[in-house]
């Protein structure tokens, strides 16, 4: 697991050896669910 900054920095090398790359960066910028939905 890498933070987005380091994943982007090493993306080419990671893609050479990774079976799967999952980028969930979009989840960091979303609006949190209301307390009732958590």
Secondary structure as GFF3:
##gff-version 3
##sequence-region A 1 38
A	DSSP	alpha_helix	4	9	.	.	.	ID=ss1
A	DSSP	alpha_helix	11	17	.	.	.	ID=ss2
A	DSSP	three_ten_helix	25	29	.	.	.	ID=ss3
A	DSSP	three_ten_helix	35	37	.	.	.	ID=ss4
###
